[in-house]
């Protein structure tokens, strides 16, 4: 992948339920930012009203492992047992060829891998929930997963929160309108000024 061409990479990472998806969706609507969403691949099944090619590219575990073998991913991770997530290099190249900046809604490990590969082109933002208790409330409100699954996510969140200092910025999502404004300002500054 040629890192000298193309736009910027904007990474938003956070524990599940922190509000990163809401922030990313808001930023995508801001025409001044010229963003396009990087659709990740996953080996898990679609949940709720998720659509293939929009929320994720849903592929089989076998296909996913073949892509790993072929070196097709910019980053990938087995987030939970046999639940793989990854970003295809072709997805980023496609967005760059459209003259857009790429925005990611991605787990912390993947986000940090992208930052490491393209340090000058990447803005890595960590979205921090008000607290672990608040996170649990938000996940329960979704009503998309069992209590066991929620507890697994909460345990993972504690580990993910420890990675926050490795990101360029931390947005504390106590108040959504404030977090949205902060995210917009950060991204707009990064795109216009570039990397210092």
RANORTA-V501055 format. One record per residue. N is the residue number from 1. RES is the residue in one small letter. PSI is psi in radians with two decimals (999 if undefined). NEAR is the number of other ideal C-beta (glycine too) atoms within 12 Angstrom. Layout:
n=N res=RES psi=PSI near=NEAR
n=N res=RES psi=PSI near=NEAR
This chain:
n=1 res=x psi=2.27 near=25
n=2 res=x psi=1.95 near=12
n=3 res=x psi=-0.09 near=20
n=4 res=x psi=-0.36 near=10
n=5 res=x psi=2.90 near=14
n=6 res=x psi=3.02 near=25
n=7 res=x psi=-2.74 near=32
n=8 res=x psi=2.87 near=37
n=9 res=x psi=2.14 near=44
n=10 res=x psi=2.00 near=47
n=11 res=x psi=2.20 near=50
n=12 res=x psi=2.11 near=49
n=13 res=x psi=2.68 near=46
n=14 res=x psi=2.83 near=42
n=15 res=x psi=2.68 near=38
n=16 res=x psi=2.30 near=36
n=17 res=x psi=0.05 near=34
n=18 res=x psi=-0.32 near=42
n=19 res=x psi=0.18 near=37
n=20 res=x psi=-0.64 near=41
n=21 res=x psi=-0.72 near=28
n=22 res=x psi=-0.74 near=24
n=23 res=x psi=-0.82 near=38
n=24 res=x psi=-0.77 near=39
n=25 res=x psi=-0.69 near=21
n=26 res=x psi=-0.81 near=27
n=27 res=x psi=-0.62 near=41
n=28 res=x psi=-0.48 near=32
n=29 res=x psi=-0.21 near=16
n=30 res=x psi=1.78 near=23
n=31 res=x psi=-0.55 near=12
n=32 res=x psi=-0.34 near=16
n=33 res=x psi=-0.32 near=30
n=34 res=x psi=0.92 near=23
n=35 res=x psi=2.62 near=36
n=36 res=x psi=2.46 near=29
n=37 res=x psi=2.29 near=31
n=38 res=x psi=1.99 near=43
n=39 res=x psi=2.10 near=32
n=40 res=x psi=2.76 near=43
n=41 res=x psi=2.59 near=38
n=42 res=x psi=2.64 near=36
n=43 res=x psi=-0.03 near=30
n=44 res=x psi=2.88 near=27
n=45 res=x psi=2.72 near=16
n=46 res=x psi=2.55 near=18
n=47 res=x psi=2.48 near=18
n=48 res=x psi=-2.19 near=11
n=49 res=x psi=0.44 near=9
n=50 res=x psi=2.46 near=19
n=51 res=x psi=2.45 near=13
n=52 res=x psi=2.33 near=16
n=53 res=x psi=-0.18 near=16
n=54 res=x psi=-1.00 near=15
n=55 res=x psi=-0.81 near=25
n=56 res=x psi=2.87 near=30
n=57 res=x psi=1.93 near=31
n=58 res=x psi=1.99 near=25
n=59 res=x psi=2.84 near=29
n=60 res=x psi=2.80 near=17
n=61 res=x psi=-0.70 near=20
n=62 res=x psi=-0.82 near=13
n=63 res=x psi=-0.76 near=20
n=64 res=x psi=-0.83 near=31
n=65 res=x psi=-0.55 near=20
n=66 res=x psi=-0.73 near=18
n=67 res=x psi=-0.67 near=30
n=68 res=x psi=-0.85 near=24
n=69 res=x psi=-0.69 near=12
n=70 res=x psi=-0.14 near=15
n=71 res=x psi=0.53 near=15
n=72 res=x psi=-0.25 near=25
n=73 res=x psi=2.47 near=33
n=74 res=x psi=-0.68 near=38
n=75 res=x psi=2.68 near=39
n=76 res=x psi=2.80 near=32
n=77 res=x psi=2.55 near=30
n=78 res=x psi=1.73 near=20
n=79 res=x psi=-0.79 near=28
n=80 res=x psi=2.89 near=20
n=81 res=x psi=2.13 near=10
n=82 res=x psi=0.24 near=16
n=83 res=x psi=1.65 near=26
n=84 res=x psi=2.54 near=34
n=85 res=x psi=2.53 near=39
n=86 res=x psi=2.85 near=42
n=87 res=x psi=2.08 near=42
n=88 res=x psi=2.40 near=31
n=89 res=x psi=-0.66 near=28
n=90 res=x psi=-0.49 near=22
n=91 res=x psi=-0.78 near=34
n=92 res=x psi=-0.75 near=42
n=93 res=x psi=-0.69 near=23
n=94 res=x psi=-0.79 near=23
n=95 res=x psi=-0.78 near=31
n=96 res=x psi=-0.68 near=28
n=97 res=x psi=-0.36 near=16
n=98 res=x psi=0.03 near=18
n=99 res=x psi=0.43 near=15
n=100 res=x psi=2.86 near=26
n=101 res=x psi=2.53 near=34
n=102 res=x psi=2.29 near=45
n=103 res=x psi=2.36 near=47
n=104 res=x psi=2.42 near=46
n=105 res=x psi=1.73 near=37
n=106 res=x psi=2.73 near=46
n=107 res=x psi=2.86 near=39
n=108 res=x psi=-0.67 near=41
n=109 res=x psi=-0.82 near=27
n=110 res=x psi=-0.73 near=37
n=111 res=x psi=-0.76 near=43
n=112 res=x psi=-0.54 near=29
n=113 res=x psi=-0.71 near=29
n=114 res=x psi=-0.77 near=43
n=115 res=x psi=-0.70 near=34
n=116 res=x psi=-0.66 near=20
n=117 res=x psi=-0.63 near=23
n=118 res=x psi=1.14 near=33
n=119 res=x psi=-0.64 near=18
n=120 res=x psi=-0.46 near=18
n=121 res=x psi=-0.09 near=29
n=122 res=x psi=2.33 near=41
n=123 res=x psi=2.03 near=42
n=124 res=x psi=2.06 near=42
n=125 res=x psi=2.28 near=45
n=126 res=x psi=2.23 near=39
n=127 res=x psi=2.08 near=45
n=128 res=x psi=2.25 near=35
n=129 res=x psi=2.79 near=34
n=130 res=x psi=-0.68 near=24
n=131 res=x psi=2.91 near=20
n=132 res=x psi=-0.67 near=26
n=133 res=x psi=-0.75 near=14
n=134 res=x psi=-0.66 near=22
n=135 res=x psi=-0.78 near=33
n=136 res=x psi=-0.72 near=27
n=137 res=x psi=-0.81 near=16
n=138 res=x psi=-0.75 near=31
n=139 res=x psi=-0.68 near=30
n=140 res=x psi=-0.66 near=21
n=141 res=x psi=-0.51 near=13
n=142 res=x psi=-0.58 near=19
n=143 res=x psi=0.63 near=13
n=144 res=x psi=-0.17 near=18
n=145 res=x psi=2.76 near=23
n=146 res=x psi=2.87 near=13
n=147 res=x psi=-0.66 near=13
n=148 res=x psi=-0.76 near=12
n=149 res=x psi=-0.72 near=22
n=150 res=x psi=-0.78 near=26
n=151 res=x psi=-0.63 near=19
n=152 res=x psi=-0.73 near=22
n=153 res=x psi=-0.67 near=33
n=154 res=x psi=-0.73 near=30
n=155 res=x psi=-0.72 near=19
n=156 res=x psi=-0.64 near=29
n=157 res=x psi=-0.69 near=34
n=158 res=x psi=-0.70 near=20
n=159 res=x psi=-0.77 near=18
n=160 res=x psi=-0.69 near=36
n=161 res=x psi=-0.54 near=29
n=162 res=x psi=-0.33 near=15
n=163 res=x psi=-0.17 near=26
n=164 res=x psi=-0.77 near=28
n=165 res=x psi=-0.28 near=15
n=166 res=x psi=-0.17 near=22
n=167 res=x psi=2.82 near=32
n=168 res=x psi=-0.70 near=29
n=169 res=x psi=2.66 near=29
n=170 res=x psi=2.19 near=27
n=171 res=x psi=2.15 near=38
n=172 res=x psi=2.01 near=24
n=173 res=x psi=1.22 near=34
n=174 res=x psi=-0.61 near=17
n=175 res=x psi=2.00 near=13
n=176 res=x psi=-0.86 near=24
n=177 res=x psi=-0.67 near=15
n=178 res=x psi=-0.78 near=17
n=179 res=x psi=-0.69 near=33
n=180 res=x psi=-0.76 near=27
n=181 res=x psi=-0.79 near=19
n=182 res=x psi=-0.77 near=28
n=183 res=x psi=-0.75 near=41
n=184 res=x psi=-0.80 near=29
n=185 res=x psi=-0.81 near=23
n=186 res=x psi=-0.87 near=32
n=187 res=x psi=-0.77 near=40
n=188 res=x psi=-0.78 near=23
n=189 res=x psi=-0.75 near=22
n=190 res=x psi=-0.72 near=31
n=191 res=x psi=-0.72 near=28
n=192 res=x psi=-0.74 near=16
n=193 res=x psi=-0.48 near=13
n=194 res=x psi=-2.91 near=14
n=195 res=x psi=2.40 near=18
n=196 res=x psi=999 near=9
